[in-house]
Amino acid sequence: MEKFMTFHIITIFPKIFDSYFSESIVKRALKSGKIKIKIHNLRDYTTDRHKTVDDTPYGGGPGMVMKVEPVYKCVKAIFSTLESTLEPSSRVEKKSRVVLFSAKGKKYTQADARRLAKYKNLILICGHYEGVDERVAKYLADEEISIGDYVLTGGEVPAMAVVDSVARLVPGVLGNIESAKHESFSRTGYIEHPQYTKPAEFQGWKVPEVLLSGNHKEIEKWRRKNSKQIKF
């Protein structure tokens, strides 16, 4: 049986993903069955008629905090479909990982994308408002991830970034597997060499002569010279 990877995205704005996931490589990956994306509306796991997912923070302060109860129910429901439980040992057995997007999370890198691509199921929790009840991070999530040192309205944009960066590493998603092997960050700190295409000259701006020479040895030397190794 052919293997595929499933992304489960927990959000209060399910329609926000419609446009992005219906284009480009992600669209092709979905159509080919290499990946699956399931959007879970957190409001479906509330119990009051207003479908409340947030409340005021204990201790006072501005803003609202996302409640732990609906997140717990949603994650539990997802694991039940995987014939698994919330126990960490069961997650490992089923090759599942729960990720919470958080400003205090670990900075996301290409190495993380490669690591997450080895899982069968990724459950991505999109926070909102002033934050998420800390019990989600402590008891439900396996890790917290941040995509940068800045504040976003919610975790939906980070979720798109993770799905995109991980999906392209799933076998069969990219038409040419060599693309993933040689592009920027394919190894730590590596930045790919500049790329050019036709025409050879435009507005007086010329493509380097060596790339037009047909001399593959010299071209490879030029590419190595013009790639970068950034030290972190």
ROSE-4610 file (N, C-alpha, C; in Angstrom, 1 decimal, always signed):
// ROSE-4610
residu = [M/M/M/E/E/E/K/K/K/F/F/F/M/M/M/T/T/T/F/F/F/H/H/H/I/I/I/I/I/I/T/T/T/I/I/I/F/F/F/P/P/P/K/K/K/I/I/I/F/F/F/D/D/D/S/S/S/Y/Y/Y/F/F/F/S/S/S/E/E/E/S/S/S/I/I/I/V/V/V/K/K/K/R/R/R/A/A/A/L/L/L/K/K/K/S/S/S/G/G/G/K/K/K/I/I/I/K/K/K/I/I/I/K/K/K/I/I/I/H/H/H/N/N/N/L/L/L/R/R/R/D/D/D/Y/Y/Y/T/T/T/T/T/T/D/D/D/R/R/R/H/H/H/K/K/K/T/T/T/V/V/V/D/D/D/D/D/D/T/T/T/P/P/P/Y/Y/Y/G/G/G/G/G/G/G/G/G/P/P/P/G/G/G/M/M/M/V/V/V/M/M/M/K/K/K/V/V/V/E/E/E/P/P/P/V/V/V/Y/Y/Y/K/K/K/C/C/C/V/V/V/K/K/K/A/A/A/I/I/I/F/F/F/S/S/S/T/T/T/L/L/L/E/E/E/S/S/S/T/T/T/L/L/L/E/E/E/P/P/P/S/S/S/S/S/S/R/R/R/V/V/V/E/E/E/K/K/K/K/K/K/S/S/S/R/R/R/V/V/V/V/V/V/L/L/L/F/F/F/S/S/S/A/A/A/K/K/K/G/G/G/K/K/K/K/K/K/Y/Y/Y/T/T/T/Q/Q/Q/A/A/A/D/D/D/A/A/A/R/R/R/R/R/R/L/L/L/A/A/A/K/K/K/Y/Y/Y/K/K/K/N/N/N/L/L/L/I/I/I/L/L/L/I/I/I/C/C/C/G/G/G/H/H/H/Y/Y/Y/E/E/E/G/G/G/V/V/V/D/D/D/E/E/E/R/R/R/V/V/V/A/A/A/K/K/K/Y/Y/Y/L/L/L/A/A/A/D/D/D/E/E/E/E/E/E/I/I/I/S/S/S/I/I/I/G/G/G/D/D/D/Y/Y/Y/V/V/V/L/L/L/T/T/T/G/G/G/G/G/G/E/E/E/V/V/V/P/P/P/A/A/A/M/M/M/A/A/A/V/V/V/V/V/V/D/D/D/S/S/S/V/V/V/A/A/A/R/R/R/L/L/L/V/V/V/P/P/P/G/G/G/V/V/V/L/L/L/G/G/G/N/N/N/I/I/I/E/E/E/S/S/S/A/A/A/K/K/K/H/H/H/E/E/E/S/S/S/F/F/F/S/S/S/R/R/R/T/T/T/G/G/G/Y/Y/Y/I/I/I/E/E/E/H/H/H/P/P/P/Q/Q/Q/Y/Y/Y/T/T/T/K/K/K/P/P/P/A/A/A/E/E/E/F/F/F/Q/Q/Q/G/G/G/W/W/W/K/K/K/V/V/V/P/P/P/E/E/E/V/V/V/L/L/L/L/L/L/S/S/S/G/G/G/N/N/N/H/H/H/K/K/K/E/E/E/I/I/I/E/E/E/K/K/K/W/W/W/R/R/R/R/R/R/K/K/K/N/N/N/S/S/S/K/K/K/Q/Q/Q/I/I/I/K/K/K/F/F/F]
num = [1/1/1/2/2/2/3/3/3/4/4/4/5/5/5/6/6/6/7/7/7/8/8/8/9/9/9/10/10/10/11/11/11/12/12/12/13/13/13/14/14/14/15/15/15/16/16/16/17/17/17/18/18/18/19/19/19/20/20/20/21/21/21/22/22/22/23/23/23/24/24/24/25/25/25/26/26/26/27/27/27/28/28/28/29/29/29/30/30/30/31/31/31/32/32/32/33/33/33/34/34/34/35/35/35/36/36/36/37/37/37/38/38/38/39/39/39/40/40/40/41/41/41/42/42/42/43/43/43/44/44/44/45/45/45/46/46/46/47/47/47/48/48/48/49/49/49/50/50/50/51/51/51/52/52/52/53/53/53/54/54/54/55/55/55/56/56/56/57/57/57/58/58/58/59/59/59/60/60/60/61/61/61/62/62/62/63/63/63/64/64/64/65/65/65/66/66/66/67/67/67/68/68/68/69/69/69/70/70/70/71/71/71/72/72/72/73/73/73/74/74/74/75/75/75/76/76/76/77/77/77/78/78/78/79/79/79/80/80/80/81/81/81/82/82/82/83/83/83/84/84/84/85/85/85/86/86/86/87/87/87/88/88/88/89/89/89/90/90/90/91/91/91/92/92/92/93/93/93/94/94/94/95/95/95/96/96/96/97/97/97/98/98/98/99/99/99/100/100/100/101/101/101/102/102/102/103/103/103/104/104/104/105/105/105/106/106/106/107/107/107/108/108/108/109/109/109/110/110/110/111/111/111/112/112/112/113/113/113/114/114/114/115/115/115/116/116/116/117/117/117/118/118/118/119/119/119/120/120/120/121/121/121/122/122/122/123/123/123/124/124/124/125/125/125/126/126/126/127/127/127/128/128/128/129/129/129/130/130/130/131/131/131/132/132/132/133/133/133/134/134/134/135/135/135/136/136/136/137/137/137/138/138/138/139/139/139/140/140/140/141/141/141/142/142/142/143/143/143/144/144/144/145/145/145/146/146/146/147/147/147/148/148/148/149/149/149/150/150/150/151/151/151/152/152/152/153/153/153/154/154/154/155/155/155/156/156/156/157/157/157/158/158/158/159/159/159/160/160/160/161/161/161/162/162/162/163/163/163/164/164/164/165/165/165/166/166/166/167/167/167/168/168/168/169/169/169/170/170/170/171/171/171/172/172/172/173/173/173/174/174/174/175/175/175/176/176/176/177/177/177/178/178/178/179/179/179/180/180/180/181/181/181/182/182/182/183/183/183/184/184/184/185/185/185/186/186/186/187/187/187/188/188/188/189/189/189/190/190/190/191/191/191/192/192/192/193/193/193/194/194/194/195/195/195/196/196/196/197/197/197/198/198/198/199/199/199/200/200/200/201/201/201/202/202/202/203/203/203/204/204/204/205/205/205/206/206/206/207/207/207/208/208/208/209/209/209/210/210/210/211/211/211/212/212/212/213/213/213/214/214/214/215/215/215/216/216/216/217/217/217/218/218/218/219/219/219/220/220/220/221/221/221/222/222/222/223/223/223/224/224/224/225/225/225/226/226/226/227/227/227/228/228/228/229/229/229/230/230/230/231/231/231/232/232/232]
x = [+0.8/+0.0/+0.9/+0.5/+1.3/+1.1/+2.2/+2.1/+1.8/+1.2/+0.9/+1.0/+1.1/+1.2/+0.0/-0.5/-1.7/-1.4/-1.8/-1.7/-3.1/-3.2/-4.5/-4.3/-5.0/-4.9/-6.1/-5.8/-6.8/-6.9/-8.0/-8.1/-9.5/-9.7/-11.0/-11.4/-10.5/-10.7/-10.5/-11.3/-11.1/-11.0/-11.7/-11.7/-10.5/-9.7/-8.5/-7.5/-7.6/-6.6/-7.1/-8.3/-8.9/-8.0/-7.7/-6.9/-5.5/-4.8/-3.4/-3.2/-4.1/-3.9/-4.6/-5.2/-5.7/-4.9/-3.6/-2.7/-1.3/-0.6/+0.8/+1.1/+2.2/+2.7/+1.8/+1.3/+0.4/-0.8/-1.4/-2.6/-2.2/-1.1/-0.7/-0.5/+0.1/+0.4/-0.9/-1.9/-3.2/-3.9/-3.8/-4.5/-3.9/-2.6/-1.9/-2.0/-2.5/-2.7/-1.4/-0.4/+0.8/+0.7/-0.2/-0.5/-2.0/-2.5/-3.9/-3.9/-4.8/-4.9/-6.4/-6.5/-7.8/-7.9/-8.8/-9.0/-10.1/-9.8/-10.7/-11.1/-12.3/-12.9/-13.0/-12.2/-12.1/-13.5/-14.3/-15.6/-16.5/-16.3/-17.1/-16.9/-15.9/-15.6/-15.9/-16.7/-17.2/-18.6/-19.0/-20.3/-21.4/-21.0/-22.1/-22.6/-23.7/-24.4/-23.7/-22.8/-22.0/-20.7/-20.4/-19.2/-18.0/-17.9/-16.8/-15.5/-14.4/-13.1/-12.1/-12.5/-11.6/-12.2/-11.4/-11.9/-10.8/-11.2/-10.2/-9.1/-7.9/-6.8/-6.9/-6.5/-6.4/-5.3/-5.5/-4.5/-4.7/-5.6/-5.9/-4.9/-5.2/-4.3/-5.2/-4.6/-5.3/-5.5/-6.5/-6.8/-7.5/-7.6/-8.3/-7.4/-7.6/-6.8/-7.6/-7.0/-7.8/-7.9/-9.0/-9.4/-8.7/-8.4/-7.8/-8.8/-10.1/-11.1/-11.3/-11.7/-12.0/-10.7/-9.5/-8.3/-8.1/-8.3/-8.2/-9.2/-10.4/-11.4/-11.1/-10.6/-10.3/-9.1/-8.1/-6.9/-7.3/-8.1/-8.5/-9.3/-10.2/-11.0/-10.1/-9.1/-8.2/-7.5/-7.0/-6.3/-7.2/-8.4/-9.4/-9.6/-9.5/-9.6/-8.3/-7.2/-6.0/-5.8/-6.9/-6.9/-5.8/-5.7/-4.6/-5.1/-4.3/-4.7/-3.8/-4.0/-3.3/-1.9/-1.7/-0.4/+0.7/+1.9/+3.0/+3.6/+3.5/+4.0/+3.2/+1.9/+1.0/+1.3/+1.6/+1.9/+3.2/+4.2/+5.4/+5.1/+4.3/+3.9/+3.2/+2.3/+1.5/+2.2/+3.4/+4.2/+3.5/+2.9/+2.2/+2.9/+2.7/+3.4/+2.4/+2.3/+1.4/+2.3/+2.0/+2.7/+1.8/+2.3/+1.6/+2.4/+1.8/+2.5/+2.4/+3.6/+3.7/+4.9/+4.8/+5.9/+7.1/+6.8/+7.9/+8.5/+8.0/+8.5/+9.9/+10.4/+11.7/+11.6/+12.6/+12.6/+12.6/+11.7/+11.5/+12.6/+13.2/+14.3/+14.0/+14.8/+14.7/+15.0/+15.9/+16.1/+14.9/+14.1/+12.8/+11.8/+11.8/+11.0/+11.4/+12.7/+13.1/+12.7/+12.8/+12.5/+11.0/+10.2/+8.7/+8.2/+8.9/+8.5/+8.6/+9.2/+9.3/+8.1/+7.2/+6.0/+4.9/+3.9/+2.8/+1.6/+1.5/+0.5/+1.1/+0.8/+1.2/-0.1/-0.3/-1.4/-0.9/-1.4/-1.0/-2.0/-1.7/-2.6/-2.4/-3.3/-3.2/-3.7/-2.9/-3.3/-3.9/-4.5/-5.1/-5.2/-5.7/-5.9/-4.6/-4.6/-3.5/-2.5/-3.1/-2.3/-3.2/-2.5/-3.3/-3.0/-4.0/-3.8/-2.6/-1.7/-0.4/-0.5/-1.6/-1.8/-1.9/-2.1/-2.1/-0.6/+0.3/+1.7/+2.3/+1.8/+2.4/+1.9/+0.7/+0.1/-0.4/-0.6/-1.1/-0.1/+0.7/+1.6/+3.0/+3.6/+4.9/+6.0/+5.7/+6.6/+5.9/+6.6/+6.1/+7.1/+6.5/+7.3/+6.9/+7.9/+7.8/+8.4/+7.8/+8.5/+9.3/+9.4/+10.2/+10.0/+10.9/+10.8/+9.9/+8.7/+7.7/+6.3/+5.3/+4.0/+3.0/+2.3/+1.3/-0.1/-1.1/-2.5/-2.8/-2.4/-2.7/-1.7/-2.0/-1.1/-1.4/-2.3/-2.7/-1.5/-0.9/+0.2/+1.4/+1.8/+2.8/+2.4/+1.1/+0.6/+0.8/+0.5/+0.7/+2.2/+3.1/+4.5/+5.0/+4.5/+5.0/+4.4/+3.2/+2.6/+3.4/+3.6/+4.3/+5.8/+6.5/+7.9/+8.1/+7.1/+7.2/+6.7/+5.6/+5.0/+5.9/+6.7/+7.6/+8.8/+8.9/+9.9/+9.3/+8.0/+7.4/+7.7/+8.2/+8.6/+7.5/+7.8/+6.9/+6.2/+6.3/+5.6/+6.3/+7.6/+8.4/+8.6/+8.5/+8.7/+10.1/+11.1/+12.5/+13.0/+13.4/+13.8/+15.1/+15.9/+17.2/+16.9/+15.7/+15.4/+15.6/+15.1/+15.1/+16.5/+17.3/+18.7/+19.6/+19.4/+20.4/+19.9/+18.7/+18.2/+18.7/+18.5/+18.9/+18.4/+19.3/+19.1/+18.9/+19.3/+19.2/+20.3/+21.2/+22.1/+22.4/+22.8/+22.9/+23.7/+23.0/+23.6/+23.9/+23.5/+23.8/+22.7/+23.2/+22.4/+22.8/+21.8/+22.0/+22.6/+23.3/+23.9/+22.8/+23.1/+22.1/+21.7/+20.4/+19.9/+19.5/+19.7/+19.3/+18.6/+17.8/+17.2/+17.1/+16.5/+16.4/+15.6/+16.0/+17.1/+18.4/+19.5/+20.8/+21.2/+20.5/+20.7/+19.4/+19.1/+17.9/+18.2/+17.8/+18.1/+19.6/+20.4/+21.9/+22.4/+21.5/+21.9/+22.2/+23.4/+23.8/+24.0/+23.7/+23.9/+25.4/+26.0/+27.4/+27.8/+28.9/+29.3/+29.5/+30.0/+30.3/+29.1/+27.9/+26.7/+26.2/+26.8/+26.4/+27.5/+28.5/+29.7/+29.5/+28.6/+28.5/+29.5/+30.5/+31.5/+31.0/+30.6/+29.9/+30.9/+32.1/+33.1/+33.3/+33.4/+33.5/+32.2/+31.1/+29.8/+29.6/+30.0/+30.0/+30.9/+32.1/+33.0/+32.4/+31.8/+31.1/+30.0/+29.2/+28.1/+28.6/+29.6/+30.2/+30.7/+31.4/+32.0/+30.9/+29.7/+28.7/+27.6/+27.7/+26.8/+27.4/+26.7/+27.2/+27.0/+27.9/+27.7/+27.7/+26.5/+26.3/+26.5/+27.3/+27.5/+26.5/+25.8/+24.8/+25.4]
y = [-1.2/+0.0/+1.3/+2.2/+3.4/+4.3/+4.8/+5.6/+7.1/+7.8/+9.2/+9.8/+11.1/+11.9/+12.7/+12.8/+13.5/+14.7/+15.9/+17.1/+17.3/+17.4/+17.8/+19.2/+20.1/+21.5/+21.9/+22.3/+22.8/+24.3/+24.9/+26.3/+26.8/+28.1/+28.7/+29.4/+29.4/+30.0/+29.0/+28.0/+26.9/+27.3/+28.3/+28.7/+29.5/+29.9/+30.7/+29.9/+28.6/+27.7/+27.4/+27.7/+27.2/+27.7/+28.9/+29.4/+28.9/+28.9/+28.5/+27.0/+26.2/+24.7/+24.3/+25.2/+24.8/+25.3/+25.6/+26.1/+25.3/+25.4/+25.0/+23.5/+23.3/+22.0/+21.3/+22.1/+21.5/+20.9/+21.6/+21.1/+19.8/+19.8/+18.6/+17.4/+17.7/+16.6/+16.1/+16.9/+16.5/+15.6/+16.1/+15.4/+14.1/+14.0/+12.7/+11.7/+12.2/+11.4/+11.2/+12.0/+11.9/+12.4/+13.4/+14.0/+14.2/+14.3/+14.6/+15.8/+16.7/+17.8/+17.8/+17.7/+17.7/+18.9/+19.8/+21.0/+20.7/+21.0/+20.8/+22.1/+22.4/+23.7/+23.5/+24.3/+24.2/+24.4/+25.3/+25.6/+24.4/+23.4/+22.2/+21.4/+21.8/+21.0/+21.8/+22.8/+23.6/+23.0/+23.4/+22.9/+24.0/+25.3/+26.3/+26.7/+27.4/+27.7/+28.8/+29.6/+30.6/+30.1/+28.8/+28.1/+28.9/+29.1/+29.9/+29.1/+29.7/+29.0/+29.8/+30.9/+31.8/+32.3/+32.8/+33.4/+34.3/+35.1/+36.1/+35.3/+35.9/+35.2/+35.3/+34.2/+34.2/+35.2/+35.9/+36.9/+38.2/+38.3/+39.6/+39.8/+40.9/+41.3/+41.5/+42.1/+42.4/+41.1/+41.2/+40.1/+38.9/+38.0/+36.7/+35.6/+34.4/+33.3/+32.1/+31.3/+30.2/+29.1/+28.5/+27.5/+26.2/+25.4/+24.1/+23.0/+23.2/+22.1/+21.8/+22.8/+22.4/+21.8/+22.3/+21.8/+20.4/+20.1/+18.7/+17.8/+18.2/+17.4/+17.1/+18.2/+18.0/+17.1/+17.3/+16.4/+15.0/+14.8/+13.4/+12.8/+13.6/+13.1/+12.6/+13.4/+13.1/+11.8/+11.7/+10.4/+9.2/+9.4/+8.3/+7.8/+8.7/+8.2/+7.5/+7.8/+7.1/+5.8/+5.4/+4.2/+4.3/+5.5/+5.7/+6.5/+6.8/+7.5/+8.7/+9.5/+10.7/+10.4/+9.2/+8.8/+9.0/+9.6/+9.8/+8.5/+7.4/+6.1/+5.7/+6.0/+5.6/+6.5/+7.7/+8.7/+8.2/+7.7/+7.3/+6.1/+5.2/+3.9/+4.3/+5.3/+5.7/+6.7/+7.1/+8.1/+9.4/+9.8/+11.1/+12.1/+13.4/+14.5/+15.6/+16.2/+17.3/+18.6/+19.6/+20.8/+22.0/+22.8/+24.1/+25.2/+26.1/+27.3/+28.4/+28.9/+29.8/+30.7/+31.9/+32.9/+32.4/+31.6/+31.1/+29.8/+29.3/+28.1/+28.1/+26.9/+26.8/+27.4/+28.1/+28.7/+27.6/+27.6/+26.6/+26.7/+25.6/+25.6/+24.4/+24.4/+23.3/+21.9/+21.9/+20.7/+20.2/+21.1/+20.7/+20.1/+20.7/+20.3/+18.8/+18.6/+17.2/+16.2/+16.7/+15.8/+15.5/+16.5/+16.3/+15.5/+15.6/+14.8/+13.3/+12.9/+11.4/+10.9/+11.8/+11.4/+11.0/+10.2/+9.8/+10.8/+11.4/+12.4/+13.5/+14.7/+15.9/+16.7/+16.9/+17.6/+19.0/+20.0/+21.4/+22.3/+22.8/+23.6/+25.1/+25.8/+27.3/+28.1/+28.8/+29.6/+30.9/+31.7/+33.0/+33.8/+35.0/+36.0/+36.2/+36.4/+36.7/+35.5/+34.3/+33.1/+31.9/+30.8/+29.5/+29.1/+28.6/+28.0/+27.2/+27.4/+26.7/+25.2/+24.8/+23.3/+22.6/+23.3/+22.7/+22.4/+23.4/+23.2/+22.1/+22.1/+21.2/+19.7/+19.5/+18.2/+17.6/+18.5/+18.0/+18.0/+19.1/+19.3/+18.5/+18.0/+17.4/+18.5/+19.6/+20.7/+21.9/+23.1/+24.4/+24.9/+25.5/+26.0/+27.5/+28.3/+29.7/+29.8/+30.5/+30.7/+32.0/+32.7/+33.9/+34.8/+35.7/+36.6/+37.8/+37.6/+38.6/+38.0/+38.9/+38.4/+38.4/+37.3/+37.1/+37.1/+37.3/+37.3/+35.9/+34.9/+33.5/+32.5/+31.2/+30.2/+29.7/+30.3/+29.8/+30.0/+31.1/+31.3/+30.4/+30.2/+29.2/+27.8/+27.5/+26.1/+26.0/+27.0/+26.9/+26.7/+27.5/+27.4/+26.0/+25.4/+24.0/+23.0/+23.1/+22.1/+22.2/+23.4/+23.6/+23.0/+23.4/+23.0/+21.5/+20.9/+19.5/+18.6/+19.1/+18.3/+18.1/+19.1/+19.0/+18.0/+17.6/+16.6/+15.1/+15.0/+13.7/+13.1/+11.9/+11.2/+11.3/+11.7/+11.7/+13.1/+14.0/+15.3/+16.2/+16.3/+17.1/+16.2/+16.8/+16.0/+15.5/+16.3/+15.9/+15.9/+14.8/+14.7/+15.5/+15.7/+16.4/+17.8/+18.4/+19.7/+20.0/+19.0/+19.1/+18.9/+18.1/+17.8/+19.0/+19.8/+20.9/+22.3/+22.5/+23.8/+24.4/+25.7/+26.3/+25.6/+25.5/+24.9/+23.4/+22.8/+21.3/+20.7/+21.5/+21.1/+22.4/+22.2/+23.4/+24.5/+25.7/+26.9/+27.1/+26.1/+26.2/+27.1/+28.0/+28.9/+28.6/+28.2/+27.8/+29.0/+28.6/+29.5/+30.3/+31.5/+32.2/+31.4/+31.6/+31.0/+32.0/+31.5/+32.4/+31.6/+32.2/+31.6/+32.5/+32.1/+33.0/+34.2/+35.3/+35.5/+35.7/+35.5/+35.6/+37.0/+38.0/+39.4/+40.1/+41.0/+41.7/+43.1/+44.1/+45.5/+45.7/+45.0/+45.1/+44.3/+43.6/+42.7/+41.3/+40.9/+39.6/+38.5/+37.3/+36.0/+35.8/+35.3/+35.0/+34.1/+34.4/+33.7/+32.2/+31.9/+30.5/+29.6/+30.2/+29.4/+29.1/+29.9/+29.7/+28.9/+28.5/+27.9/+26.4/+25.7/+24.3/+23.5/+24.1/+23.5/+23.1/+21.9/+21.5/+21.5/+21.2/+21.3/+22.7/+23.7/+25.1/+25.6/+25.1/+25.6/+25.1/+23.8/+23.3/+24.1/+24.4/+25.2/+26.6/+27.2/+28.5/+28.4/+27.4/+27.2/+27.0/+26.2/+26.0/+27.3/+28.1/+29.4/+30.4/+30.3/+31.3/+30.8/+29.6/+29.2/+29.7/+29.7/+30.2/+29.2/+29.3/+28.5/+29.5/+29.6/+30.6/+29.9/+30.5/+29.9/+30.5/+29.6/+30.0/+30.0]
z = [+0.0/+0.0/+0.0/-0.9/-0.9/+0.3/+0.8/+2.0/+1.7/+2.6/+2.5/+3.8/+3.9/+5.1/+5.3/+6.6/+6.9/+7.8/+7.4/+8.3/+8.8/+10.2/+10.8/+11.4/+10.9/+11.4/+12.2/+13.4/+14.4/+14.4/+14.0/+13.8/+14.1/+14.4/+14.5/+13.2/+12.2/+10.9/+9.8/+9.6/+8.7/+7.2/+6.8/+5.4/+5.0/+6.0/+5.6/+4.8/+4.8/+4.1/+2.7/+2.3/+1.1/-0.1/-0.2/-1.4/-1.5/-0.4/-0.4/-0.8/-0.2/-0.4/-1.8/-2.5/-3.8/-4.9/-4.7/-5.7/-5.6/-6.7/-6.8/-6.3/-5.7/-5.3/-4.3/-3.3/-2.3/-3.0/-3.9/-4.7/-5.4/-6.1/-6.8/-5.9/-4.7/-3.7/-3.2/-3.0/-2.5/-3.6/-4.8/-5.9/-6.2/-6.0/-6.3/-5.1/-3.9/-2.8/-2.0/-2.2/-1.5/-0.1/+0.0/+1.4/+1.5/+2.7/+3.0/+4.0/+3.9/+4.8/+5.4/+6.7/+7.3/+8.2/+8.0/+8.8/+9.9/+11.1/+12.2/+12.8/+12.8/+13.3/+14.8/+15.6/+17.0/+17.7/+17.0/+17.6/+17.6/+16.8/+16.8/+18.1/+18.9/+20.1/+21.4/+21.2/+22.4/+22.8/+24.0/+24.5/+24.7/+24.6/+24.8/+23.4/+23.4/+22.2/+21.4/+22.1/+21.4/+20.8/+21.1/+20.6/+21.0/+22.3/+22.9/+23.0/+22.5/+22.5/+23.4/+23.9/+24.7/+26.0/+26.9/+28.1/+28.6/+29.7/+30.3/+31.0/+31.1/+31.7/+33.3/+33.9/+35.4/+35.8/+36.8/+37.3/+36.6/+35.7/+35.0/+33.8/+33.2/+32.0/+30.8/+29.7/+28.5/+27.6/+26.8/+25.8/+26.4/+25.5/+25.8/+25.6/+26.3/+26.2/+25.7/+24.7/+24.2/+25.3/+25.4/+26.4/+26.1/+27.2/+27.0/+26.6/+27.1/+26.9/+25.5/+24.6/+23.2/+22.5/+22.8/+22.2/+22.6/+23.8/+24.3/+23.6/+23.5/+22.9/+21.4/+20.7/+19.3/+19.1/+19.9/+19.7/+20.1/+21.1/+21.5/+20.4/+19.7/+18.6/+17.4/+17.2/+16.1/+16.3/+17.6/+17.9/+17.9/+18.2/+18.2/+16.7/+15.8/+14.4/+13.9/+14.6/+14.3/+15.1/+15.8/+16.6/+17.6/+18.2/+19.2/+20.4/+21.3/+22.5/+22.6/+23.7/+23.9/+24.5/+24.9/+25.6/+24.6/+25.1/+24.3/+23.6/+24.3/+23.8/+22.5/+22.6/+21.5/+20.3/+20.6/+19.5/+18.7/+19.4/+18.8/+17.9/+18.5/+17.7/+16.4/+16.5/+15.3/+14.5/+14.8/+14.1/+14.0/+15.1/+15.1/+16.0/+15.7/+16.4/+16.5/+17.7/+18.0/+18.1/+17.3/+17.3/+17.6/+18.5/+18.9/+18.4/+17.6/+17.2/+18.3/+18.7/+19.8/+19.6/+20.1/+20.0/+20.9/+21.9/+22.7/+22.3/+21.1/+20.6/+20.0/+19.6/+19.0/+17.6/+17.1/+15.8/+14.7/+13.8/+12.8/+11.7/+11.3/+10.3/+9.3/+8.3/+7.3/+8.0/+8.9/+9.7/+10.4/+10.9/+11.5/+10.4/+9.3/+8.2/+7.8/+7.7/+7.4/+8.5/+9.8/+10.9/+10.9/+10.7/+10.8/+9.6/+8.5/+7.3/+7.5/+8.6/+8.8/+9.6/+10.0/+10.7/+9.7/+10.2/+9.3/+9.5/+10.8/+11.1/+11.8/+11.3/+12.1/+12.5/+13.8/+14.3/+14.7/+13.9/+14.1/+14.8/+15.9/+16.7/+16.5/+15.9/+15.6/+16.8/+17.5/+18.6/+18.0/+18.9/+18.6/+19.8/+19.7/+20.8/+21.5/+22.8/+23.6/+23.8/+23.5/+23.7/+23.9/+24.2/+24.5/+25.9/+26.6/+27.9/+28.0/+28.9/+29.0/+29.1/+29.6/+29.7/+28.4/+27.3/+26.0/+25.6/+25.9/+25.6/+26.5/+27.8/+28.8/+28.7/+28.3/+28.4/+27.0/+26.0/+24.8/+23.6/+23.6/+22.5/+22.7/+21.7/+21.8/+21.7/+21.0/+20.9/+20.5/+20.7/+20.3/+19.3/+18.2/+17.1/+16.8/+16.5/+16.1/+14.7/+13.8/+12.5/+12.4/+13.5/+13.5/+14.7/+14.9/+16.0/+15.7/+15.6/+15.3/+15.7/+15.9/+16.4/+15.2/+15.1/+14.1/+14.8/+14.0/+14.6/+15.1/+14.4/+14.8/+14.2/+14.4/+14.0/+12.6/+11.9/+10.5/+9.5/+9.5/+8.6/+8.9/+10.1/+10.4/+10.0/+10.1/+9.7/+8.2/+7.4/+6.0/+5.7/+6.4/+6.2/+6.4/+7.5/+7.9/+6.9/+6.5/+5.6/+4.2/+3.8/+2.5/+2.6/+3.6/+3.7/+4.0/+4.7/+5.0/+3.8/+3.2/+2.1/+0.9/+0.6/-0.5/-0.3/+1.0/+1.3/+1.3/+1.2/+1.2/-0.2/-0.2/-1.5/-2.5/-3.7/-4.8/-5.0/-4.0/-4.1/-5.2/-5.1/-6.1/-7.3/-8.5/-9.7/-9.9/-9.4/-9.4/-8.0/-7.5/-6.1/-5.9/-7.0/-6.9/-6.5/-6.8/-6.4/-4.9/-4.1/-2.7/-2.2/-2.9/-2.4/-2.6/-3.6/-3.9/-3.6/-3.2/-2.9/-1.6/-1.4/-0.2/+1.1/+2.1/+3.4/+3.3/+2.1/+2.0/+3.0/+3.4/+4.5/+5.3/+6.5/+7.4/+6.9/+6.8/+6.4/+4.9/+4.1/+2.6/+1.9/+1.1/+0.3/-1.2/-1.9/-3.3/-4.2/-5.2/-6.1/-6.9/-7.5/-8.3/-9.5/-9.9/-11.1/-12.2/-13.4/-14.6/-15.6/-16.5/-17.6/-18.8/-19.9/-21.1/-20.9/-21.5/-22.5/-21.9/-22.7/-22.1/-21.8/-22.4/-22.1/-22.1/-21.1/-21.0/-20.4/-21.1/-20.7/-20.4/-21.1/-20.9/-19.7/-19.1/-17.9/-18.5/-18.3/-19.0/-18.0/-18.5/-17.8/-17.8/-16.7/-16.7/-17.8/-18.5/-19.7/-19.4/-18.3/-18.0/-18.1/-17.7/-17.8/-19.2/-20.2/-21.6/-22.3/-21.6/-22.3/-22.6/-21.9/-22.1/-21.4/-20.7/-20.0/-18.6/-18.4/-17.2/-16.0/-16.2/-15.1/-14.6/-15.5/-15.1/-14.5/-15.1/-14.5/-13.1/-12.8/-11.5/-10.5/-11.0/-10.2/-9.9/-10.9/-10.7/-9.7/-9.7/-8.8/-7.4/-7.2/-5.9/-5.3/-6.2/-5.7/-5.3/-6.0/-5.8/-4.9/-4.3/-3.3/-2.0/-0.9/+0.4/+1.5/+2.4/+3.7/+4.8/+5.4/+6.5/+7.8/+8.6/+10.0/+10.9/+11.6/+12.6/+14.0]
